[in-house]
Amino acid sequence: MGIFDKAVAGSLKFIPKPLVRQVARKYIAGEAVADAVEVTRKLNAAGCMVTMDRLGEDVESREEADASADGYIGLLETIDEEGLDANVSIKPTHFGLALSRDLFEANVRRVVGRARELGNFVRLDMEDSPTTDDTLAVYRKLRGDGLNNTGVVLQARLYRTLADQKGLADVSPNIRVCKGVYLEPGENAWQSYEDINRAFLALLEHALPRREYYIGIATHDDPIIEGAEKLIEAHGLTPDQYEFQMLLGVRPEVRKGLVARGHRVRVYVPFGTAWYAYCIRRLKENPKFAGYITMDLLRDPTQLFGKAPES
């Protein structure tokens, strides 16, 4: 990452919260479920599927973990009532993983069970590397129990990820492959842009030709998009066998191009009252993204004055 990116990330503590809120408007749907519904409806109309994420991590009590699961059950019911093309993504520590794996699993099962009743899908997000083993173990149990309306996230930057992906083949997994926002130490993760890209493409090269996998290609980077499209063409894949995934507000012109070329595209739509902690933590963990947003603002300063999320 560059000196500029580090400088931007290091200055975050001096940025007034109202300014962060205005910047976040492009990347966060809002605080309420109704805000996420409105953004999702616009994205659906533009030909995109959606994954909704109710922001929150690291709950400190069983009651908070249970309440998080209850909130997601309500969100799934809203998606059904509104007829939206959307599913949900959950953070393990939002469901109590840091307190107890059993608590996390119990809450996930409640949400996945309701999602199955509604014909919907739940993805287990991946947090930093200390949570990886427990998250994958619970995911394997869910799939093994026939709860196939579930997916998981694998992070290309971790050395272990290709082995993890191969190890899930027997449960026919639905995997979202991303770079990973958590900056991990050199002993367990690739550090350079080039190495992470190579690792990402190696995951796609392994999984895309194999029918036991369904892969969500979560990227905004041109080299990975180009590499993925070459693999899709080479293996004669049809659009129902994979999807591209992007973050709300990030490179919408690229997303529109993918849709125009006939690919299925899903947009990650975060919302909730925990938006500030989410933004600050993510920007601190990924200074490169902090620099990207700053350059985006320099190109379009109107974002500081209440510009709504683009569909």
WODAWO-V607637 format. One record per residue. N is the residue number from 1. RES is the residue in one small letter. PHI is phi in whole degrees, 0 to 359 (999 if undefined). Layout:
BEGIN
{{N & RES & PHI} {N & RES & PHI}}
END
This chain:
BEGIN
{{1 & m & 999} {2 & g & 274} {3 & i & 298} {4 & f & 300} {5 & d & 299} {6 & k & 296} {7 & a & 296} {8 & v & 296} {9 & a & 297} {10 & g & 290} {11 & s & 267} {12 & l & 301} {13 & k & 294} {14 & f & 265} {15 & i & 276} {16 & p & 301} {17 & k & 302} {18 & p & 301} {19 & l & 290} {20 & v & 300} {21 & r & 299} {22 & q & 294} {23 & v & 298} {24 & a & 291} {25 & r & 303} {26 & k & 284} {27 & y & 248} {28 & i & 236} {29 & a & 295} {30 & g & 149} {31 & e & 264} {32 & a & 255} {33 & v & 304} {34 & a & 299} {35 & d & 295} {36 & a & 295} {37 & v & 297} {38 & e & 298} {39 & v & 295} {40 & t & 297} {41 & r & 298} {42 & k & 294} {43 & l & 293} {44 & n & 301} {45 & a & 295} {46 & a & 270} {47 & g & 91} {48 & c & 247} {49 & m & 278} {50 & v & 222} {51 & t & 244} {52 & m & 267} {53 & d & 228} {54 & r & 278} {55 & l & 296} {56 & g & 154} {57 & e & 210} {58 & d & 51} {59 & v & 295} {60 & e & 249} {61 & s & 210} {62 & r & 300} {63 & e & 298} {64 & e & 294} {65 & a & 297} {66 & d & 296} {67 & a & 294} {68 & s & 298} {69 & a & 296} {70 & d & 302} {71 & g & 298} {72 & y & 288} {73 & i & 298} {74 & g & 298} {75 & l & 295} {76 & l & 299} {77 & e & 293} {78 & t & 295} {79 & i & 304} {80 & d & 294} {81 & e & 296} {82 & e & 274} {83 & g & 66} {84 & l & 271} {85 & d & 270} {86 & a & 206} {87 & n & 236} {88 & v & 229} {89 & s & 233} {90 & i & 236} {91 & k & 269} {92 & p & 306} {93 & t & 286} {94 & h & 287} {95 & f & 257} {96 & g & 103} {97 & l & 300} {98 & a & 293} {99 & l & 269} {100 & s & 190} {101 & r & 295} {102 & d & 297} {103 & l & 297} {104 & f & 303} {105 & e & 296} {106 & a & 298} {107 & n & 291} {108 & v & 298} {109 & r & 298} {110 & r & 300} {111 & v & 289} {112 & v & 297} {113 & g & 298} {114 & r & 292} {115 & a & 299} {116 & r & 296} {117 & e & 300} {118 & l & 265} {119 & g & 71} {120 & n & 239} {121 & f & 222} {122 & v & 232} {123 & r & 252} {124 & l & 276} {125 & d & 288} {126 & m & 244} {127 & e & 259} {128 & d & 289} {129 & s & 300} {130 & p & 298} {131 & t & 265} {132 & t & 297} {133 & d & 300} {134 & d & 294} {135 & t & 297} {136 & l & 292} {137 & a & 296} {138 & v & 292} {139 & y & 298} {140 & r & 299} {141 & k & 296} {142 & l & 300} {143 & r & 294} {144 & g & 296} {145 & d & 272} {146 & g & 86} {147 & l & 274} {148 & n & 275} {149 & n & 272} {150 & t & 225} {151 & g & 224} {152 & v & 219} {153 & v & 247} {154 & l & 239} {155 & q & 254} {156 & a & 297} {157 & r & 290} {158 & l & 280} {159 & y & 302} {160 & r & 284} {161 & t & 293} {162 & l & 298} {163 & a & 295} {164 & d & 298} {165 & q & 296} {166 & k & 298} {167 & g & 289} {168 & l & 266} {169 & a & 304} {170 & d & 288} {171 & v & 254} {172 & s & 46} {173 & p & 282} {174 & n & 256} {175 & i & 239} {176 & r & 264} {177 & v & 266} {178 & c & 224} {179 & k & 288} {180 & g & 103} {181 & v & 278} {182 & y & 281} {183 & l & 279} {184 & e & 258} {185 & p & 291} {186 & g & 297} {187 & e & 288} {188 & n & 228} {189 & a & 209} {190 & w & 296} {191 & q & 246} {192 & s & 268} {193 & y & 304} {194 & e & 294} {195 & d & 293} {196 & i & 294} {197 & n & 298} {198 & r & 298} {199 & a & 295} {200 & f & 299} {201 & l & 294} {202 & a & 296} {203 & l & 296} {204 & l & 293} {205 & e & 298} {206 & h & 286} {207 & a & 269} {208 & l & 301} {209 & p & 286} {210 & r & 260} {211 & r & 289} {212 & e & 285} {213 & y & 250} {214 & y & 242} {215 & i & 242} {216 & g & 264} {217 & i & 266} {218 & a & 263} {219 & t & 203} {220 & h & 239} {221 & d & 270} {222 & d & 302} {223 & p & 299} {224 & i & 285} {225 & i & 300} {226 & e & 296} {227 & g & 296} {228 & a & 295} {229 & e & 296} {230 & k & 295} {231 & l & 294} {232 & i & 299} {233 & e & 291} {234 & a & 297} {235 & h & 261} {236 & g & 63} {237 & l & 285} {238 & t & 262} {239 & p & 301} {240 & d & 279} {241 & q & 260} {242 & y & 193} {243 & e & 206} {244 & f & 268} {245 & q & 226} {246 & m & 220} {247 & l & 271} {248 & l & 306} {249 & g & 86} {250 & v & 259} {251 & r & 49} {252 & p & 300} {253 & e & 292} {254 & v & 290} {255 & r & 301} {256 & k & 296} {257 & g & 295} {258 & l & 297} {259 & v & 298} {260 & a & 297} {261 & r & 273} {262 & g & 92} {263 & h & 275} {264 & r & 284} {265 & v & 230} {266 & r & 243} {267 & v & 250} {268 & y & 278} {269 & v & 243} {270 & p & 276} {271 & f & 204} {272 & g & 130} {273 & t & 286} {274 & a & 272} {275 & w & 298} {276 & y & 293} {277 & a & 299} {278 & y & 300} {279 & c & 296} {280 & i & 296} {281 & r & 296} {282 & r & 295} {283 & l & 291} {284 & k & 292} {285 & e & 286} {286 & n & 227} {287 & p & 304} {288 & k & 300} {289 & f & 291} {290 & a & 300} {291 & g & 295} {292 & y & 299} {293 & i & 296} {294 & t & 298} {295 & m & 296} {296 & d & 299} {297 & l & 293} {298 & l & 297} {299 & r & 286} {300 & d & 219} {301 & p & 296} {302 & t & 298} {303 & q & 297} {304 & l & 283} {305 & f & 237} {306 & g & 90} {307 & k & 294} {308 & a & 284} {309 & p & 303} {310 & e & 279} {311 & s & 276}}
END
